[in-house]
């Protein structure tokens, strides 16, 4: 199961903790949508800002979040790979 969350109202004038909750849900701009896993933590965050977002339950699974290495580390690894292929 997954939850589809959409930012339907502007966050202007909201408290700092509500802005942080919106950011932690991954909503950046007005009208942006995210497909998130249906967990109690996510439901609590949606409940906290329920006057700013719309949420609906959808069938299927949310995509797994993949962690990316920082740009500096990716560039270093690519340089090392190029250096190793030259030798």
TIKELUM-141173 format. One record per residue (C-alpha): residue number from 1; residue in three letters; x, y, z. Coordinates in nm, 4 decimals, padded with zeros to 6 digits. Example, Ala and Ser with C-alpha at 12.3 -4.5 7.8 and 13.67 -1.06 7.14 Angstrom:
ATOM_1_ALA_01.2300_-00.4500_00.7800;
ATOM_2_SER_01.3670_-00.1060_00.7140;
***
This chain:
ATOM_1_UNK_00.0000_00.0000_00.0000;
ATOM_2_UNK_00.1113_00.3535_-00.0661;
ATOM_3_UNK_-00.0094_00.7051_00.0013;
ATOM_4_UNK_-00.0242_00.9702_-00.2693;
ATOM_5_UNK_00.0320_01.3114_-00.1091;
ATOM_6_UNK_-00.0206_01.6400_-00.2937;
ATOM_7_UNK_00.0455_01.9927_-00.1673;
ATOM_8_UNK_-00.2819_02.1689_-00.2429;
ATOM_9_UNK_-00.2475_02.4899_-00.0427;
ATOM_10_UNK_00.0355_02.7339_-00.0010;
ATOM_11_UNK_00.2616_02.6867_00.2993;
ATOM_12_UNK_00.3125_03.0628_00.3341;
ATOM_13_UNK_00.2450_03.1719_00.6877;
ATOM_14_UNK_00.2743_02.8216_00.8290;
ATOM_15_UNK_00.4751_02.7515_01.1400;
ATOM_16_UNK_00.8348_02.6342_01.1223;
ATOM_17_UNK_00.7495_02.2789_01.2271;
ATOM_18_UNK_00.4794_02.2552_00.9584;
ATOM_19_UNK_00.7271_02.3762_00.6961;
ATOM_20_UNK_00.9726_02.1129_00.8150;
ATOM_21_UNK_00.7030_01.8459_00.7934;
ATOM_22_UNK_00.6184_01.9467_00.4364;
ATOM_23_UNK_00.9867_01.9330_00.3451;
ATOM_24_UNK_01.0276_01.5920_00.5087;
ATOM_25_UNK_00.7367_01.4604_00.3043;
ATOM_26_UNK_00.9346_01.5669_-00.0022;
ATOM_27_UNK_00.6891_01.8329_-00.1166;
ATOM_28_UNK_00.8728_02.1320_-00.2574;
ATOM_29_UNK_00.6350_02.3432_-00.4632;
ATOM_30_UNK_00.2646_02.4092_-00.4670;
ATOM_31_UNK_00.1000_02.1222_-00.6565;
ATOM_32_UNK_00.3870_01.8775_-00.6150;
ATOM_33_UNK_00.3012_01.5126_-00.5533;
ATOM_34_UNK_00.4824_01.2223_-00.3896;
ATOM_35_UNK_00.4062_00.8543_-00.3659;
ATOM_36_UNK_00.5135_00.7412_-00.0186;
ATOM_37_UNK_00.5037_00.4177_00.1771;
ATOM_38_UNK_00.2042_00.3770_00.4046;
ATOM_39_UNK_00.3634_00.3829_00.7504;
ATOM_40_UNK_00.2414_00.5260_01.0799;
ATOM_41_UNK_00.5148_00.7917_01.0674;
ATOM_42_UNK_00.4059_00.9138_00.7232;
ATOM_43_UNK_00.0414_00.9122_00.8280;
ATOM_44_UNK_00.1304_01.1220_01.1325;
ATOM_45_UNK_00.3123_01.3764_00.9182;
ATOM_46_UNK_00.0203_01.3951_00.6764;
ATOM_47_UNK_-00.2171_01.4386_00.9712;
ATOM_48_UNK_-00.0084_01.7268_01.1038;
ATOM_49_UNK_-00.0423_01.9254_00.7793;
ATOM_50_UNK_-00.3786_01.7863_00.6660;
ATOM_51_UNK_-00.5100_02.1387_00.6004;
ATOM_52_UNK_-00.2357_02.1933_00.3391;
ATOM_53_UNK_-00.2243_01.8564_00.1631;
ATOM_54_UNK_-00.4544_01.5963_00.0156;
ATOM_55_UNK_-00.3752_01.2306_00.0661;
ATOM_56_UNK_-00.5228_00.9212_-00.0885;
ATOM_57_UNK_-00.4394_00.5555_-00.0503;
ATOM_58_UNK_-00.3310_00.3805_-00.3683;
ATOM_59_UNK_-00.2750_00.0162_-00.4511;
ATOM_60_UNK_00.0785_-00.0969_-00.5157;
ATOM_61_UNK_00.4048_-00.0121_-00.3505;
ATOM_62_UNK_00.5856_00.3174_-00.3337;
ATOM_63_UNK_00.9265_00.3260_-00.5010;
ATOM_64_UNK_01.2138_00.2537_-00.2673;
ATOM_65_UNK_01.4263_00.5552_-00.1852;
ATOM_66_UNK_01.7801_00.5090_-00.3084;
ATOM_67_UNK_02.0633_00.6888_-00.1395;
ATOM_68_UNK_02.3011_00.8764_-00.3632;
ATOM_69_UNK_02.6577_00.9524_-00.2824;
ATOM_70_UNK_02.7506_01.3206_-00.2561;
ATOM_71_UNK_02.8667_01.4831_-00.5793;
ATOM_72_UNK_03.2211_01.5208_-00.4486;
ATOM_73_UNK_03.2475_01.1484_-00.3752;
ATOM_74_UNK_03.0956_01.0496_-00.7121;
ATOM_75_UNK_03.3437_01.2748_-00.8931;
ATOM_76_UNK_03.6332_01.1251_-00.6948;
ATOM_77_UNK_03.5233_00.7686_-00.7740;
ATOM_78_UNK_03.4831_00.8520_-01.1437;
ATOM_79_UNK_03.8313_01.0076_-01.1532;
ATOM_80_UNK_03.9774_00.6987_-00.9863;
ATOM_81_UNK_03.8012_00.4725_-01.2363;
ATOM_82_UNK_03.9371_00.6773_-01.5279;
ATOM_83_UNK_04.2850_00.6665_-01.3763;
ATOM_84_UNK_04.2650_00.2886_-01.3294;
ATOM_85_UNK_04.1520_00.2353_-01.6905;
ATOM_86_UNK_04.4487_00.4363_-01.8212;
ATOM_87_UNK_04.7007_00.2250_-01.6297;
***
